[in-house]
Amino acid sequence: MKDPAVSQALGLLRAAGVVEGDKDGRGVRYRVVDDASTELLKHRVL
């Protein structure tokens, strides 16, 4: 994905309460805070 698409997707996830972001210098580090999404990610298949 290109940067604008990633930013838009993260904005939607943040608005939905799935992720939270913390400033890290000039960037932002995101983490999943939604329990259901965390469980799904634990069971992902690569």
Backbone hydrogen bonds in HBPLUS format (Angstrom, degrees):
<---DONOR---> <-ACCEPTOR-->    atom                        ^
c    i                          cat <-CA-CA->   ^        H-A-AA   ^      H-
h    n   atom  resd res      DA  || num        DHA   H-A  angle D-A-AA Bond
n    s   type  num  typ     dist DA aas  dist angle  dist       angle   num
A0005-ALA N   A0002-LYS O   2.99 MM   3  5.50 121.9  2.33 114.6 128.8     1
A0006-VAL N   A0002-LYS O   3.08 MM   4  6.38 156.4  2.13 155.0 162.4     2
A0007-SER N   A0003-ASP O   2.95 MM   4  6.17 165.7  1.97 159.3 162.8     3
A0008-GLN N   A0004-PRO O   2.98 MM   4  6.15 155.6  2.04 142.8 149.4     4
A0009-ALA N   A0005-ALA O   2.94 MM   4  6.12 161.7  1.97 147.5 152.5     5
A0010-LEU N   A0006-VAL O   2.88 MM   4  6.08 164.7  1.90 155.7 159.8     6
A0011-GLY N   A0007-SER O   2.93 MM   4  6.06 148.6  2.03 141.6 150.5     7
A0012-LEU N   A0008-GLN O   3.03 MM   4  6.35 152.2  2.11 147.8 154.5     8
A0013-LEU N   A0009-ALA O   2.96 MM   4  6.26 160.4  1.99 150.7 156.3     9
A0014-ARG N   A0010-LEU O   2.82 MM   4  5.96 153.3  1.89 146.1 153.7    10
A0015-ALA N   A0011-GLY O   2.95 MM   4  6.12 158.4  2.00 144.0 149.8    11
A0016-ALA N   A0012-LEU O   2.97 MM   4  6.18 140.1  2.14 141.5 152.3    12
A0018-VAL N   A0013-LEU O   2.93 MM   5  5.24 155.1  1.99 164.5 159.2    13
A0017-GLY N   A0014-ARG O   3.07 MM   3  5.12 155.5  2.13 102.5 110.2    14
A0033-VAL N   A0018-VAL O   2.81 MM  15  5.60 165.2  1.83 142.5 147.7    15
A0020-GLU N   A0031-ARG O   3.01 MM  11  5.63 149.7  2.10 152.6 161.9    16
A0031-ARG N   A0020-GLU O   2.98 MM  11  5.63 149.1  2.07 154.5 164.4    17
A0022-ASP N   A0029-ARG O   2.90 MM   7  5.30 155.4  1.96 141.3 148.6    18
A0029-ARG N   A0022-ASP O   2.81 MM   7  5.30 165.1  1.83 156.6 155.5    19
A0024-ASP N   A0027-GLY O   2.76 MM   3  5.19 171.2  1.77 141.6 140.1    20
A0027-GLY N   A0024-ASP O   3.16 MM   3  5.19 151.4  2.25 127.6 122.2    21
A0038-THR N   A0034-ASP O   2.96 MM   4  6.18 153.4  2.03 152.7 161.1    22
A0039-GLU N   A0035-ASP O   3.02 MM   4  6.28 157.2  2.07 150.6 155.6    23
A0040-LEU N   A0036-ALA O   3.07 MM   4  6.37 156.3  2.13 145.2 151.5    24
A0041-LEU N   A0037-SER O   2.99 MM   4  6.22 157.9  2.04 149.1 154.6    25
A0042-LYS N   A0038-THR O   3.06 MM   4  6.32 140.2  2.22 143.0 153.7    26
A0043-HIS N   A0040-LEU O   3.14 MM   3  5.39 138.5  2.32 102.0 113.0    27
A0044-ARG N   A0041-LEU O   3.45 MM   3  5.20 169.9  2.46 103.2 103.2    28
